[in-house]
Amino acid sequence: MKVSVLLAISAPVLVFAQQSLWGQCGGIGYTGPTNCVAAATCTTQNAYYAQCVPGGTQQTTTAATTTRTTTPGTTAATTTRTTAQPAGTGLDSLIKSKGKKYVGFAADGSSQFNDASISDILRTEAGSITPENSMKWESIEPNQGSYNWGTADILVNFAQSNGKQVRGHTLLWHSQLPQWVKNINNKATLTTVIQNHAAAVAGRYKGKIYAWDVANEVIADGGGMRSSVFSQVFGDWTFLDVAFKAAKAADPNAKLCLNDYNINYTGAKLNTFIQVVKDLKARGAPIDCVGTQTHVGVGDSSIASYKNTLTMLAGTGCEVQITELDIAFPSTASSSALLTQQSNDYKTIVSACMGTSACTGITVWGVSDKNTWITGRHPLLWDENFQKKAAYNGFVAGINS
């Protein structure tokens, strides 16, 4: 009885010092919480990084950490996995050994997860998986209040059963948006629709998503506000406040990101992006991270100064994530010179992340050149036959730089 009383007295202290699912809980130089939330275990990935992963029980046994609670809205995928799977043996393991959080890949659909060539690479090389299309609004809620969960569930279940994080992509985007949303012309109605969509989608996967791209590509290429139903109906940036607050309410422990492309270049778009993030924070919006997509071409002019743009993004005070990295050839033609330059470019970009403390992880937008959205231009680390390219070696060299 005395022991129980002691635990009950000490438990509140431990609750306030718990790390969320997928959060860091140990490693050389780490000073944050070392206990994980219920139903997660602090698992050492390497000397520099331990992470709260699903399953098991805490090694430090206390009333606060061994009591399992049931969260409303969870699905079977949460409870079927009882032990953490082995960490990857490739890029993810290597980058974690250097103090970063993950290397991830975009993938989607049962055809990819049932393809042994793709699934084997994901199991051994990835720490994170991003859905390329299945969580976009048009895919998941084509008709108001009617949801297609199947393809997104496949990805989340694969990730959980193989010990991988998920980056949710994306809750709010002007593209791949169903017509019923585009037809809304009333601010109060659109506010409710955004809130309901975030509650349904982020709520379904609560506790299973490491980070959400809450909003995607809201800055126009010239540096202004991108024209969309959201910007037109609201007339200002506060549609972002609505989306971020709704995502936070739906999944309080997920990191919430603003994601965009062409912010690897200095100029008006990057400057606007940074100001929008700072303004969001000033208004109290719960933004945790910024994502730079980084779809570039071999030898692109932005690559040499990539470290500088990461530093500028880090100036927002947010975690920086490289979210959709690929480096494409100018055409379908290949050559040894292009392969070498591509390898050097991957090294430069990855090295820039390694040298920027705020840059925590890198997602490559696809697994092999066979399944890329940039058809025929060979942008990824594995070729069409799933053989490692020089680009893979460049990625490794960047991690080791």
Secondary structure, 3 states (H helix, E strand, C coil): CHHHHHHHHHHHHHHCCEECCCCEEECCCCCCCCEECCCEEEEEEECCEEEEEECCCCCCCCHHHHCCCCCCCCCCHHHHCCCCCCCCCCHHHHHHHCCCCEEEEEECCHHHHCCHHHHHHHHHHCCEEEECCCCCHHHHCCECCECCCHHHHHHHHHHHHCCCEEEEEEEEECCCCCHHHHCCCCHHHHHHHHHHHHHHHHHHCCCCCCEEEEEECCECCCCCECCCHHHHHHCCCHHHHHHHHHHHHHCCCCEEEEEECCCCCCCHHHHHHHHHHHHHHHCCCCCCEEEECCEEECCCCCCCCHHHHHHHHHCCCCEEEEEEEEEECCCCCCCHHHHHHHHHHHHHHHHHHHCCCCEEEEEECCCEHHHCCCCCCCCCCECCCCCECHHHHHHHHHHHC
